[in-house]
Amino acid sequence: MRTVTFSMNISIDGYCDHTIFNPDEELHDYFTAIMDDVDLLFFGRVMYQLMFPYWADVAKNQSGTADENKFAERLTAIDKVVISRSLASAENNTRIVRSNPAEELRKLKQQPGKKILIDSVSLLPELIRAGLIDEFNLVVHPIIVGRGRPLLAAGSLQENLNLKLIDKKFLKSGYVALHYLKK
C-alpha cells in the first residue's frame, strides 16, 4: 500500500497563503528532495491553478534560478490528479476527477507505486476523516500574517488527530520543516 503525505507551507499563526511566502534556495531544495519519493500529486483545483501553469512554464523555459528550475522540472514530471467540478481541462500528465476525492485517493493508495503527495487545504478535513493521510510535512515560515486560509477551519474535525514527530529541520532562513506520522 502506498503512503499518502500531506505537505504544506504555513505561517507561524497557521495560515496557508502561498502568495505571502518567499521561498529561498534551501526551501526549494527541501521540497525537491521530498518529491524524490513521490510519483503522484493530488491537488484541489485552487492549488493546482496556483501551481500550474507557473511551474510548468519555469520548467519549460528554465526561467527561474537553478533551484527553482530543478523544483519545477521535478514537480511537472510527476503525474497529477486534480479534484475539480469546474476545471475544464488540465495539462499533460494531469487527470481531472470530478467527485468523491476520498474514494479516488483510497483506490490510488491501493495501487503499486511510490508516495502520493497531497497539497490541498480544501480537501484536508475530508481526507483526514477518511483516515487516508499517513504523514504530514509542514514547513513553518517565520512570518505572522493574521489573515488568509487556515490549515484547518474551526470545527472541521470531530476528533483530534494525534501525530508523532519523526524529523525536524531548521533551515537557514528561519523555516522549520516538521515531519509527522499519524499515530
N, C-alpha and C positions, 0 to 999 in steps of 0.2 A: 504494500500500500504506500502511495506517495505521501510525503509530508506537505502540509499546507502552512505557509508562513505569511503572516500579515506584516507588512513593512510600511512605516510612515515616518515622516518628519513632523515634529510637534514643537510648539513653543513651550517655554517653562510653565506657562499657565494653561497648557493643554489644547491649544488651537492648532489647526492643521491647514493653514492657508499658505500654499506653496508660493504665492506671489510675494510674500513678505520675507522669505528666507533668501539668504545669499550664500549658496554653497561654494566651497573652495575646492582646490585640487584634491586634498585629502578626503573630503566627503564624497566626491565623485569616485575616487579610487575605492572607498569603502563599499559603496553601492555596486560598483562594477564587480568587486570580489564576491559580494553576496550572490550576484546573478550567475556566477560560475557553476553553481549547483542547481540552477533553475532552468527548466525547459518549457514552462508555460506561465504566462502572466494573465491574471484575472482582474479585469478593471470594470468599474462602473463607467457610465457614459461621461460624466463630468471629468473624472481623472483621465480617461482616455483622450478626451478632447483637449485637456490641458497639456498632456504629454506629447500628443501627436497632432499635427504633423511637425511640431517644432523639432523634436529629437530626430525624426526621420530626415528632415532637411539638414540638420547638422551632420548626421552620418553620411548622407549623400554628397554634400558639398565640402565636408571636412572644414566647416566654418567656425568651429569652436577652438578652444585651447586643446592641447594634446590629451589631457584627462577628460575633457568634455567629449571630444571625438571618440575616444575609446568607450566611454559610457554609452554614447549614442549608438555606436556600432553594435555593442552587446545588447542593448535594450531593443533595438529594432530587429535584430536577428532572431530573437525568441518569439515563438508562436504566442498569440494572444487570443483571449476570449473577452469580449466586451458585452456587458449586460445593458441592454437598452431597448425600450419600446419605441423610441423616436429616431434613433440614428438611422439614416437612410443607407449609408454604406461605410465600409471600413477598408483600409489599405492592406495590400499584400497578404501577410501571414496572420490576419486577424479575422476571427469569426464572430458574428453578432448572435447573441442568444436573447430572445425576446421575453422570456418569462422563466420563473422558478429558478433563481440563481442557486439556491441551496441544493436542489436536486441535481442541477447541472454539475456543480462542484463535487457532489457526492460521487457521481459517475466518473468524473475525471480523476478523482482521488483513487479510485479502484484500478485505473489503467496503469500499465507499467510506465516508468519514466523517472525523471528527477523531480525536484521540488516544484510546487506550484506557489507562485508569489502573488499575494493579493495586495492591491493598493487601491482601496476604496472605502472611504469613511461611510458612505451611504449604505453599503452592503454589510458593514461590520456587525451591527447588532443581530441581524438575521443569521449570519454565518456562525457567530458565537453561540446563539441559542440552539442552532442545529448541531453544535459540537464538532464543527468541521475544521477549526483552526487549531493547529498543533503548537505553533510557536509564534512569537512576536519579536520583531526587530523595530525598536523605536529609537529614533535619533532626536534627542532633545537639543534644541538650538538655544543659545544664550540670549534670548530675547523674550520680553513680556509684551504681548500685543493687546490684550484686553478686548479683542473682538474677533469675529470670524466663526468658523465652524469648529465646534469642539470635537475631540476624538470620539466621544460618546455623548449623546444628548441625555439630559437628566431623565431617568425613568425608562431608558431603552433596554435595560436588562432587569429581569426579575430576581436573579441570583448573582452573587459575587462570582467572579471568575478568578480563582487562585492561580498564581503563576510562580514559577521558580526561576530566579535569575541564574543563568548559566555562564554569562560572559558580559563584560563591560569594557568599553574602550573610551579613553579620554583623548579626544583629538585636539591638536594644537590650537585651533581657533575657538576652543571652548565648547564644542559639541560633545555630547556624551551619548555614545551608542550603547544601547541596552538590549541584550538578547535573552528572552524569557521562553521557557517551556510551560505548557499547560500542565498543571499538577494532575 
